[in-house]
Amino acid sequence: MIDIITISQSLDFRGLACPLPIARTAIAMKTHQSGDVVEVLTTDPGSVPDFNAWCRKTGNEMLESSVQDGVHRFVIRKQ
């Protein structure tokens, strides 16, 4: 059986350098409820370790982390 994930919000932070993608994601996550899923797009390669560390620190679950054509996509479930 395939789980279908519903994205609650898509955040497009392409072109922004760290720490802006993390800071803006943290602000956006405050508006969501536990279990909501947020998609974040960035182009800053530094966002990969930053988002991994942020998820570990906050307890949010990284459901997906991928890159295609220089665009990093993170799918995160709020704790």
MIPAMI-221774 format. One line per field, with one value per residue: residue number from 1; residue in one letter; x, y, z of N, C-alpha, C in turn. Coordinates in pm, 1 decimal. Last residue first. Layout:
# MIPAMI-221774
n: [NUM | ...]
res: [A | ...]
nxx: [X | ...]
nyy: [Y | ...]
nzz: [Z | ...]
caxx: [X | ...]
cayy: [Y | ...]
cazz: [Z | ...]
cxx: [X | ...]
cyy: [Y | ...]
czz: [Z | ...]
END
This chain:
# MIPAMI-221774
n: [79 | 78 | 77 | 76 | 75 | 74 | 73 | 72 | 71 | 70 | 69 | 68 | 67 | 66 | 65 | 64 | 63 | 62 | 61 | 60 | 59 | 58 | 57 | 56 | 55 | 54 | 53 | 52 | 51 | 50 | 49 | 48 | 47 | 46 | 45 | 44 | 43 | 42 | 41 | 40 | 39 | 38 | 37 | 36 | 35 | 34 | 33 | 32 | 31 | 30 | 29 | 28 | 27 | 26 | 25 | 24 | 23 | 22 | 21 | 20 | 19 | 18 | 17 | 16 | 15 | 14 | 13 | 12 | 11 | 10 | 9 | 8 | 7 | 6 | 5 | 4 | 3 | 2 | 1]
res: [Q | K | R | I | V | F | R | H | V | G | D | Q | V | S | S | E | L | M | E | N | G | T | K | R | C | W | A | N | F | D | P | V | S | G | P | D | T | T | L | V | E | V | V | D | G | S | Q | H | T | K | M | A | I | A | T | R | A | I | P | L | P | C | A | L | G | R | F | D | L | S | Q | S | I | T | I | I | D | I | M]
nxx: [598.4 | 532.9 | 727.4 | 862.7 | 1058.9 | 1264.7 | 1469.1 | 1684.4 | 1790.3 | 1970.3 | 1830.2 | 1720.0 | 1732.7 | 1561.3 | 1415.7 | 1126.7 | 1056.0 | 1173.1 | 976.3 | 1077.5 | 1246.2 | 1429.2 | 1674.3 | 1623.8 | 1559.9 | 1806.0 | 1973.5 | 1851.7 | 1876.9 | 2163.1 | 2246.8 | 2095.6 | 2164.3 | 2388.4 | 2298.9 | 2016.3 | 1770.7 | 1466.6 | 1140.3 | 947.3 | 630.1 | 484.2 | 213.3 | 83.6 | 136.7 | 24.1 | -42.3 | 115.0 | 243.3 | 503.3 | 609.7 | 688.3 | 918.2 | 1078.8 | 1109.7 | 1262.2 | 1497.4 | 1574.3 | 1618.0 | 1815.6 | 2084.7 | 2121.9 | 1981.8 | 1744.7 | 1686.6 | 1384.7 | 1181.8 | 862.3 | 663.9 | 342.0 | 141.5 | 50.7 | 41.9 | -25.9 | 81.2 | -21.9 | 142.2 | 50.9 | 83.2]
nyy: [1817.6 | 1837.8 | 1695.1 | 1806.4 | 1777.5 | 1968.5 | 1994.2 | 2203.0 | 2236.2 | 2142.3 | 1935.4 | 1820.3 | 1646.3 | 1577.8 | 1437.3 | 1367.7 | 1391.7 | 1476.2 | 1588.4 | 1785.1 | 1826.8 | 2028.6 | 1899.8 | 1763.1 | 1983.6 | 2118.2 | 1934.6 | 1935.6 | 2204.5 | 2223.9 | 2047.1 | 2189.8 | 2453.6 | 2479.6 | 2511.4 | 2689.5 | 2670.8 | 2510.9 | 2447.9 | 2249.3 | 2152.9 | 2019.6 | 1871.8 | 1827.2 | 1720.4 | 1997.0 | 2282.7 | 2599.4 | 2827.4 | 2758.3 | 2725.0 | 2984.0 | 3009.9 | 2809.0 | 2909.9 | 3133.9 | 3012.2 | 2853.4 | 3051.7 | 3230.6 | 3201.5 | 3083.3 | 3276.3 | 3232.2 | 3093.5 | 2954.5 | 2909.2 | 2844.1 | 2613.7 | 2491.3 | 2316.2 | 2056.2 | 1780.0 | 1456.5 | 1151.7 | 824.8 | 517.7 | 223.2 | -117.6]
nzz: [1412.2 | 1065.0 | 816.1 | 511.4 | 243.0 | 38.0 | -235.8 | -412.4 | -734.3 | -919.4 | -1049.9 | -746.8 | -442.5 | -130.3 | 135.7 | 328.0 | 590.7 | 887.9 | 1149.5 | 1432.5 | 1641.4 | 1642.0 | 1586.3 | 1347.3 | 1183.5 | 1184.9 | 1055.0 | 799.6 | 729.5 | 716.5 | 519.5 | 306.4 | 274.1 | 127.1 | -133.2 | -209.5 | -314.9 | -200.8 | -93.9 | 119.2 | 231.7 | 523.0 | 681.7 | 1014.6 | 1263.1 | 1446.7 | 1238.0 | 1158.2 | 1218.0 | 1259.6 | 1009.2 | 938.3 | 1098.3 | 987.2 | 728.3 | 779.2 | 874.6 | 654.1 | 452.2 | 583.7 | 652.7 | 323.3 | 55.1 | -206.1 | -435.3 | -318.7 | -144.8 | -127.0 | 33.3 | 51.1 | 284.6 | 309.3 | 105.7 | 187.1 | 73.3 | 77.9 | 81.0 | -78.3 | 0.0]
caxx: [584.2 | 544.0 | 604.0 | 876.3 | 920.9 | 1249.0 | 1329.5 | 1669.4 | 1683.2 | 2014.9 | 1868.9 | 1707.7 | 1781.8 | 1610.1 | 1518.9 | 1199.7 | 998.3 | 1210.6 | 1020.8 | 999.8 | 1162.9 | 1290.1 | 1662.2 | 1666.8 | 1460.2 | 1686.6 | 1999.7 | 1867.1 | 1743.7 | 2084.1 | 2280.8 | 2084.5 | 2036.8 | 2404.4 | 2343.8 | 2139.6 | 1882.2 | 1579.7 | 1232.8 | 1035.1 | 733.8 | 527.2 | 333.0 | 83.3 | 98.7 | 99.6 | -73.6 | 63.7 | 103.1 | 425.8 | 568.7 | 571.5 | 804.7 | 1043.5 | 1038.3 | 1127.3 | 1425.8 | 1542.3 | 1521.6 | 1678.1 | 1986.2 | 2103.6 | 2094.4 | 1778.9 | 1758.2 | 1493.5 | 1290.1 | 962.9 | 744.4 | 466.8 | 193.1 | -30.4 | 122.8 | -88.9 | 113.5 | -33.4 | 92.0 | 128.0 | 0.0]
cayy: [1732.9 | 1905.4 | 1681.9 | 1799.7 | 1755.4 | 1907.6 | 1981.8 | 2110.2 | 2274.9 | 2246.2 | 2057.3 | 1802.6 | 1757.8 | 1543.0 | 1535.9 | 1357.5 | 1282.1 | 1493.5 | 1471.1 | 1771.1 | 1707.6 | 2064.9 | 1987.5 | 1689.3 | 1879.9 | 2184.9 | 1970.8 | 1810.7 | 2147.9 | 2309.7 | 2018.5 | 2045.4 | 2425.4 | 2479.6 | 2378.7 | 2700.7 | 2650.1 | 2602.8 | 2446.6 | 2366.0 | 2133.2 | 2138.1 | 1849.3 | 1896.0 | 1629.0 | 1872.6 | 2192.1 | 2466.4 | 2842.0 | 2798.9 | 2605.3 | 2923.7 | 3101.0 | 2804.5 | 2783.5 | 3151.8 | 3109.9 | 2792.5 | 2942.6 | 3270.9 | 3122.9 | 3051.8 | 3211.1 | 3287.0 | 3220.1 | 2950.0 | 2995.1 | 2856.7 | 2734.5 | 2486.8 | 2443.3 | 2164.3 | 1897.0 | 1582.2 | 1264.1 | 951.3 | 629.2 | 347.0 | 0.0]
cazz: [1529.6 | 1193.6 | 894.1 | 657.4 | 283.3 | 169.6 | -192.1 | -300.8 | -642.2 | -826.8 | -1123.4 | -890.8 | -522.8 | -263.5 | 104.2 | 201.1 | 514.0 | 747.1 | 1075.8 | 1309.3 | 1647.2 | 1669.3 | 1703.7 | 1466.9 | 1210.0 | 1237.0 | 1194.7 | 875.4 | 749.5 | 805.4 | 659.7 | 333.5 | 339.6 | 272.0 | -90.9 | -132.4 | -407.6 | -186.0 | -207.3 | 109.4 | 130.4 | 450.0 | 600.9 | 885.2 | 1156.4 | 1448.6 | 1347.5 | 1127.6 | 1179.0 | 1377.2 | 1082.3 | 873.4 | 1117.3 | 1129.7 | 748.7 | 725.8 | 957.1 | 783.7 | 433.8 | 553.7 | 726.4 | 464.9 | 122.5 | -74.8 | -448.3 | -417.4 | -100.3 | -232.7 | 55.2 | -24.7 | 234.6 | 364.7 | 140.6 | 146.8 | 160.7 | 5.2 | 160.8 | -89.3 | 0.0]
cxx: [451.4 | 518.5 | 625.9 | 739.9 | 925.7 | 1100.2 | 1327.7 | 1523.8 | 1667.3 | 1908.6 | 1903.5 | 1735.4 | 1766.1 | 1661.2 | 1577.9 | 1300.5 | 1073.8 | 1158.2 | 1050.2 | 1060.0 | 1071.6 | 1199.0 | 1516.0 | 1641.6 | 1496.8 | 1578.8 | 1875.2 | 1887.1 | 1750.1 | 1946.6 | 2198.8 | 2125.0 | 2021.8 | 2275.4 | 2363.1 | 2182.8 | 2016.3 | 1682.5 | 1340.7 | 1129.2 | 814.6 | 638.9 | 360.8 | 216.8 | 91.9 | 45.1 | 14.7 | 40.0 | 37.5 | 277.1 | 484.9 | 519.7 | 677.8 | 922.6 | 992.0 | 1044.5 | 1281.4 | 1457.7 | 1479.5 | 1581.9 | 1841.0 | 2153.5 | 2059.4 | 1892.4 | 1796.3 | 1553.9 | 1410.1 | 1067.5 | 855.4 | 537.6 | 322.5 | 10.5 | 29.7 | -3.2 | 48.5 | -12.0 | 88.8 | 61.6 | 88.4]
cyy: [1751.1 | 1806.7 | 1747.6 | 1789.8 | 1721.2 | 1894.4 | 1906.3 | 2112.5 | 2164.2 | 2295.1 | 2172.8 | 1936.7 | 1722.4 | 1668.2 | 1493.3 | 1469.8 | 1259.3 | 1371.8 | 1504.4 | 1657.5 | 1691.3 | 1944.0 | 2011.8 | 1772.0 | 1799.1 | 2082.4 | 2033.6 | 1839.6 | 2016.8 | 2251.3 | 2102.5 | 2013.3 | 2276.9 | 2448.3 | 2368.0 | 2561.6 | 2658.4 | 2575.4 | 2550.9 | 2345.7 | 2262.2 | 2099.7 | 1973.2 | 1874.3 | 1693.4 | 1778.3 | 2068.5 | 2385.1 | 2707.1 | 2810.7 | 2639.1 | 2803.9 | 3038.9 | 2892.7 | 2773.3 | 3023.8 | 3125.8 | 2887.5 | 2876.3 | 3154.8 | 3152.9 | 3169.7 | 3185.8 | 3206.3 | 3283.8 | 3089.6 | 2986.8 | 2959.3 | 2737.7 | 2620.4 | 2418.1 | 2299.9 | 2008.9 | 1697.2 | 1389.0 | 1063.6 | 754.1 | 454.3 | 125.0]
czz: [1597.7 | 1306.7 | 1030.4 | 723.1 | 431.9 | 197.3 | -59.4 | -255.9 | -538.0 | -729.5 | -1029.6 | -956.9 | -669.3 | -333.1 | -29.1 | 191.7 | 383.6 | 671.6 | 929.7 | 1226.7 | 1527.1 | 1684.2 | 1741.7 | 1592.4 | 1333.9 | 1270.3 | 1258.5 | 1023.5 | 826.1 | 833.6 | 757.7 | 477.0 | 374.2 | 345.3 | 60.5 | -85.3 | -336.7 | -295.5 | -184.7 | -9.0 | 121.2 | 353.5 | 516.3 | 814.5 | 1019.5 | 1341.2 | 1337.5 | 1253.9 | 1152.5 | 1345.0 | 1205.4 | 951.7 | 1059.3 | 1158.6 | 894.7 | 737.9 | 908.5 | 868.2 | 565.4 | 529.9 | 689.1 | 547.3 | 267.8 | -12.9 | -316.0 | -430.2 | -193.1 | -190.3 | -48.5 | -5.1 | 160.1 | 309.4 | 187.1 | 197.8 | 104.2 | 105.3 | 74.4 | -3.7 | 0.0]
END
